[in-house]
Amino acid sequence: MFETFENFLKKYKIQNKKVIVGFSGGPDSCAMTFILSKLAKKYNLEIIIAYFNHNWRIKESHEEEIFALEFSKKINAQFYTSKAPLDYPKTEEAARELRYNFFENCMKKYNSEIVFLGHNKNDNIETLIYRVIKGTGIKGLCSIPQQRENYYRPMLTISKKDILNFLEKNNIEYKFDSSNNDVKYKRNLIRKEILPIFEKINPNYLNNIENLIQNAISSREIIDSEIEKAKNKLIVSNEIVNREDFIQETKSVRYEILNDFLGDKLKYRNYKNIKKFDDFILNNKNSQISVNRELFLKIKKNKIYFIEHNNYENKE
């Protein structure tokens, strides 16, 4: 595992840096933090342990926070923590938004541009299966990226089994999150009930599905290169697309451009919704369609662009 981490640090040129570690107290974050602490001197890394208390399991969360603080003391790392408000919606989506806001605040406080997250190979496979069930394209098959913006995941190629073996071998204590057993959360359901069936079918399913992810990533790189060429031809200016040129493209290219153009503006960015917007563009020359609560996709004077719901000024 140390070799995997060193290769990761070299690949992303992470040296002489402040590294924020998303720490939950679970096996993954404990293994990741321990390894980083052992490599800190060699790569001149300053480690900040960041623990976010979701306030879901009050007693357990309090114990985890104390554990995180003690862990930081053992490895001589700085410690940063914050709590979610008690009255926020107890949903995975809301928790994720609060957690990433927490990391953004932590980066500002410590003047860091790097956050390490402890997602492992099993998490990667679970994410892919979740996306397949919801309906996804090649982009979704790429699953969790090793790096996106300021967020890095050095453990994506390491299985949960190997992580647990590493912790046992090195006598590293960790906490267990009881909510991981609650199958009302879809990812837990996949982990507890679906993946065991995969293992019965093929004990090597983790590596085989990871190969699928790597193939999807390679295919996606080719697609992205071609789509970028098409976008350069179609985009008039920032987020304004020439409609006449757009409708001359093949359906596959149009769908990929729309998928990129709509980005995170759509809550459900699936084939059905992409088709809806493509049909709208093909069949309208002067109209608008709602994208989300804030935005319309508008067509006017051969231009396609976004406009806020409360802003009807023409964007020329």
N, C-alpha and C positions, 0 to 999 in steps of 0.2 A: 504493500500500500504506500509505503514511503516513496518508492520509485514512481508510482502513478502520480503522486502529488508533486514531486520534483519536476516531472515531465510537464505537468500542467502549469506550474509556476514559470517554467522556461518558455512554454508555448505562448503564454499571454504576457511575458516579460514583467512578471510581478516580483519586483525586487526593490529594496529601499522604499517601501510603501507602508502606509497605514491601512491595515486590513480589518474591516468590521466583519465579525463572525455572527451570523444569525444563529443564536443558541437557544435550544428548547429544553435541553437537559436529556433528550432522548439519545438512543444509541448513535445515530448518524452524526448529530452535532457534537457529541462528546468525542467520538473518534476523530472527526475533522479538526476540532479545536486542539486535541492532544497532539496530532501529527503536525499541525501548523506551529504549535509551541516548540516542538523539537527542531523544526526547520527555521525558526525565526532568526536565530543568530546567523546562520549560514546565508540567508537571503536578506538580512537586515529588515525584518518585518516588525512593525509595531501592531500588536493585536488588541482589538477592542471587542470584548464580549458584549453582544447586544441581546438582551432578553425582553420580549414583549409579553406582558401578562394579558391574555385575552379575556380574563374574568369569566370563563365558562365554568371551570371547576374550581371554586373559590379556595377550598382547602389545599387541593393538589397544586394549584397555581402558586399559592403562597410558598409551599414547600419547594417547588421548582425554582422560584425566584431566589430563595435562600441558597439552594444548591448551586445555581448559576453564579451567584456572588462568591461562594466558597471556591468554586472551580476557577474563577478568575484570579482569586488570591493565590491558589496553588501554582498557577503558571505565570504569575506576575503580569497579568493583563489588566487593562482598564475595563471598567464595567459601566454599562449604560442600560437603563431600564425605563419602562413606562407602562401604564395600565390603560386598558380600554375602559370607556365609561360603562357602568353597569346596565344602562338602559338602551344600549345599541342593539340592533336586530341580530339575533344569534344565528346568523347564516354564514356559510363558508365564504360567500362573496363579500359580505360586509367585513368579516374578520380579515380577509386578504387585503382589502383596501386599507384598513387601519394599520395592518402590519407593514405594508409598503410605505405608508406615510411615516411610520415610526423609523424605518430604515433611512428614508430621505432626511428626516430630522437629525438622525445620528450622523449621517455623512456631512451635513452642514456643521454640526457641533465640532466634529473632529477633523474637519477639512480633509475628508477621504473621498475617493472615487471608486472604492472597491468594497463590495459586500459579498461574502462567501455564504452560500446556502448549501444545506446538507442533503439535497436530493440524491438518491442512489439509483442503481440500475432497476430495481424493482419499481421504484416510483415512476421511472421513465416508461416502463412497460404498462403500468396501471394507467398513466396519462394517455398513452396511445389507445388502449382498449376503451377508455372512457370517451375519447374523441370519435373512435370508430362507431361506437354505439349511438352517439349523438348525430353522427353524419359528418364526415370530414373529407378534405381533399388531400393532395400530396403534402401541402404545407402542414396540415395537422398530423400527418404520418411522421413528420420529422420529430414529433414529441417535444420534450423539454430541451432547449438549447444549452450547450455548455456555458455560453456567455451571451448575455443580452444587455446592452447598455452597461450599467454599473454592477450588474449581478453575475456572479460566477459560481459554477457548480462543479467542483473538482471530483465529485464522487459518482458521477453518472455511469461510469463503467465498472463500478464496484457493487457486488450483490449484497443484499442484506445479510445473507449467511456469512459472507466473508467479513463483514463489519462486526457482527456479533462474535465471531471467532477471534478477531483482532482484539476486541475489548476484553474477552475472557483471558486471552494469552497475556495481556499487559495489565491485568487486574484493574481495569478502569471502570469505575462506578458510573451508572447512568440511571435515569428515571424512566418509568413507564407511564405513558399517557393512557388512562383508562378509556378515553373517548375513542381510541383507535379500535375498540371492540364493538362500537355501536354501528350496526349495519344500516341504520337509517341514513348515514352518510354514504353516498354512492361509491366513493373511492374505497371505503372500508368494505362495502359489499363486494366490490371487485376483488379486493385483497383476500377476504376471508372465504368467499364462496365460489368465485369464478376461477381464480388462478389455480386453486388446488385441482380443479378439473383439467386445466391445461397441463398441469404436471403429470397427471395420470395418463394423458394422451401422449405427451412427450416430455420426459424429465429435463430435456435440454431446451425447453421452450424459451427461457430467458435469453439465451445467447442467440437463438434463431430469430426471435422478434427484434432483438437489438440489431441483427444484420439487416432486417427489413427497414429499421429506422435509418441506418447508415446508407442503404440504397436510396431511400426517399430523400435524404439530405443531398446526395450526389445528383439525383434527378432534379431536385429543387434548384440547385445552383445553376444548372443549364437553363431551366425555365426562367429563373430570375434574370439571367443575362439577356435572354431574348425579349422578355417583357420590358426591361429597362430601355432597350432600343426602340420598342414600339411606343413607350411613354414619351421618350424624347421627341418623337415625331408628332404625337397627339397633343401634348400639353402646350397650351398657349402661354400661360404663366402659372404661378403657384396655385395649384388645385383648380385650374380652369382647363377644361378639355374641349377640343374642337369636335363637335358632334358629327359633322359630315365625315371627317377622317375616321372617327371612332366606329361608325356603323359600317365602314368599308372593311374593317378587320374581320377575321374569322371569329366564330362564336367562342372558341377556346381562348383566343387572345383577349377578346372583350371581357370574358368572365374573369380572367386572371387580372386584368387591369382594374376591373370593378372591385375585385377582392382586395386589391392593394389600395385602391382609391378610397374605399369605404373604411378600411382599416379597423380601428377599434370603435368606430362610430356606431356600428351595428351590435346590438346585444347578441343576436344569433346570426352569425355570419356563415350561413350554410348555403348549399346549392339552390335550395328553393328560394331563399331571399335574394341571392345574386341574380337568379333568373328573373325574379320580379322586377328588379331595377333595370336589367338589360331590356326586357320587354317594354318597360316604360320609355326608355330612351329611344328604342326603335320605332315606337308608335306615337311619339309626341314631338312637336317642334317648339311648342311654347306652353309649358306647364310646369308643375312642381309636385313632388311626392315627399311625404314625411319619412325621414331617416330614423330619427329618435325624438325625444321630447324637446330638444333644442334646435334641430336642424331640418331643413328641407334640402332635397336635391332638386335643383332648378335647371330648366332648359330655356334659354332665350337667346335670340340672334345667333343661332348656331354654336352657342357655348353651353357647356355643362359645368355647373359649379354648385357649391353649398351656400345656403343663406339661412340666417337665424330666423326662427319662427316669428319673432317680433320685429324683424327688420325686412321691410319690403322695398328697400331702395335697390335700384338696379345696380348690378355689379358688372361693369363693362370691361 
